[in-house]
């Protein structure tokens, strides 16, 4: 059975909920509709005119991009401009565009973690915390024949995530009673008669950021017209949320050696570096994209070096005077999100319904290196 764009994005958003995105960001549907079958998905960092042409030639139905095509409000769509031509090409070929930006930067396993892992940075924590996700305990009552279906459905939407474990839950058997009244269409029992059903009380925990998706999964997977569930606020601390990561290299190395490692692991021909190349570094902060606004946070968290893109002269000078070393590999290193999103989607659907997921081969790096 062929999946729809909405099913694909529902699965993706269980990993990178749009609620994690910063308020100024524009994530989600950009062009087209998610309510159509999807045979082929293309993953890209940017949606440029050349990317739209590549997608059209490859018969792509859905593009998932990191950088939003539509970031600022449009006053008009001039089809003679590059962006206007891009939008026209997409619409003419029925290509839907969806963007996951700061939510993909922030989420566990997202851009910040991808870039940290490529350098072997260990025991990372959030560099710039924005909030701490509240935890909620869910208890849902399910007829025992449907417990497994509900358990898997809510786990796939992010319920039951504890540390490095997913789909954690607990269940207790009992008897549920209810009397269907006029106007109901009961799955079990008859109108006006008390029904007694063997049910499981299925318990798990949910981050507040994923609550609406988990409740929607219950509505879909549960056989009853009116699923019964309880929600309890917890004092347990939820996961810290925010951009960037900070941790330690396995072994100290000089700034020069780290620069060479960054060039190799991030596949860039050159870098900009601030600091004494012969001094040793071990504690490293990483933030994909433009991170100069977070130099103070990297310094306050005792980073020896901060790796981020798009550094400007005066901010780099300030870091230099503080004694904070910098490595700027450019903005385009976020390209590694493409392989991670592709891998994630390929694992989410069975071989009979899975769309083909390809990676854009169009170069969207505007800079050349000499």
Buried (B, 14 or more C-beta within 10 A) or exposed (E): EEBBBBBBBBBBBBBBBBBBBEEEBBBBBBBBEBEBEBEBBBBBBBBBBBBBBBBBEBEBBBBBBBBBBBEEEEEEEEEEEEBBBBBBBBBEBEBBBBBBBBBBBBBEEBBBBBBBBBBBBEEBEBBBEEEBBBBBBBBBBBBEEBBBBBBBBBBBBBBBBEEEEEBBBEBEEEEBEBEBEEEBEBBBBEEEEEBEBEBBBBBBBBBBBBBEBBBBBBEEBBEBEEBBBEEEEEEEEBBEBBBBBBBBBEEEBBBBBBBEBBBEBBEBEEBEBBBEEEEBBBBBBBBBBEBBEBBBBBBEBEBBBBBBBEBEEEBBEBBEEEEBBBBBBBBBBBBBBBEBBBEBBBEBBEEEEBBBBBBBEBEBBEEEEE
